[in-house]
Amino acid sequence: MINVETLLKAYETDVSDPNELGRFEVLNMLNNRDVLEEHKSKLTTLQAARLLFADEKLLANSEQMVSECGGEAEFIKLRQHNPAPSAWWWFLEQIQLEQFSHYE
């Protein structure tokens, strides 16, 4: 059975400090985000807020996250399963940070 709290904590940790992540760890983080999305309706209000805050950190660290994977070409290879376009976390190399400047 999926433990949403454990996945959320792992996701929060990964987005907080992408310096120590490698390609495998980034892939695992993205997969965890997929599972969190699938179970979003089961999140408590606090968990939903934590997920939103973690997503904002991921966006703020998107360039570094792509870099930790080995660059844009390597990050793109992680999408071999063709995620839905709505799964924006799989498309970090395409996100313009200026779109999110209102968070700063």
C-alpha positions in Angstrom: 0.0 0.0 0.0 1.2 3.5 -0.8 2.2 5.7 2.1 1.5 9.2 0.9 3.2 10.8 3.9 6.4 8.9 3.3 6.4 9.9 -0.4 5.7 13.5 0.4 8.5 13.6 2.9 10.9 12.1 0.3 9.8 14.6 -2.3 10.2 17.5 0.1 13.7 16.3 0.9 14.7 15.9 -2.7 13.5 19.3 -3.9 15.1 21.0 -0.9 18.6 20.1 -1.8 19.1 18.9 -5.3 22.9 19.1 -5.0 23.3 15.5 -3.8 20.9 14.0 -6.4 22.1 12.1 -9.4 20.2 10.8 -12.4 18.6 7.9 -10.6 17.6 10.0 -7.6 16.0 12.6 -9.9 14.1 9.8 -11.7 12.9 8.4 -8.4 11.8 11.9 -7.3 9.8 12.4 -10.5 8.2 9.0 -10.1 7.3 9.9 -6.5 5.7 13.1 -7.8 3.6 11.0 -10.2 2.3 8.9 -7.4 1.5 11.9 -5.3 -0.5 13.3 -8.2 -2.4 10.1 -8.4 -3.3 10.3 -4.8 -3.8 14.0 -4.6 -7.5 13.7 -3.6 -6.5 11.7 -0.5 -4.1 14.4 0.8 -5.0 16.3 3.9 -5.2 20.1 3.6 -1.8 20.3 5.2 -0.2 17.7 2.9 -1.7 19.5 -0.1 -0.1 22.8 1.1 3.2 21.0 1.6 3.0 19.5 -1.9 2.4 23.0 -3.3 5.3 24.4 -1.4 7.6 21.5 -2.5 6.5 22.1 -6.1 7.5 25.7 -5.8 10.9 24.6 -4.6 11.2 22.2 -7.5 10.4 25.0 -9.9 12.9 27.4 -8.2 15.6 24.7 -8.5 14.6 23.4 -11.9 17.8 24.4 -13.7 19.9 22.8 -11.0 17.7 19.6 -11.1 18.3 19.3 -14.8 22.0 19.9 -14.3 22.2 17.2 -11.6 20.8 14.7 -14.2 23.7 15.4 -16.6 22.0 18.2 -18.5 19.0 18.8 -20.7 19.6 15.8 -23.1 19.9 13.4 -20.1 16.9 14.9 -18.4 14.8 14.4 -21.6 15.8 10.7 -21.6 14.1 10.2 -18.3 10.7 10.7 -20.1 10.9 7.4 -22.0 7.4 6.5 -20.6 5.9 9.5 -22.3 4.3 11.3 -19.3 1.2 13.4 -19.9 1.9 17.1 -20.6 0.0 17.9 -17.4 2.8 16.2 -15.5 4.9 19.4 -15.7 7.6 18.1 -13.4 8.8 15.8 -16.2 9.4 18.9 -18.4 11.6 21.1 -16.2 14.0 21.9 -19.0 11.1 23.6 -20.9 9.8 25.7 -18.0 10.7 29.4 -18.2 11.5 30.6 -14.7 10.1 34.0 -15.5 6.6 32.4 -15.5 7.0 31.9 -11.8 8.6 35.2 -10.8 5.5 36.1 -8.8 6.5 33.5 -6.2 9.6 35.5 -5.3 
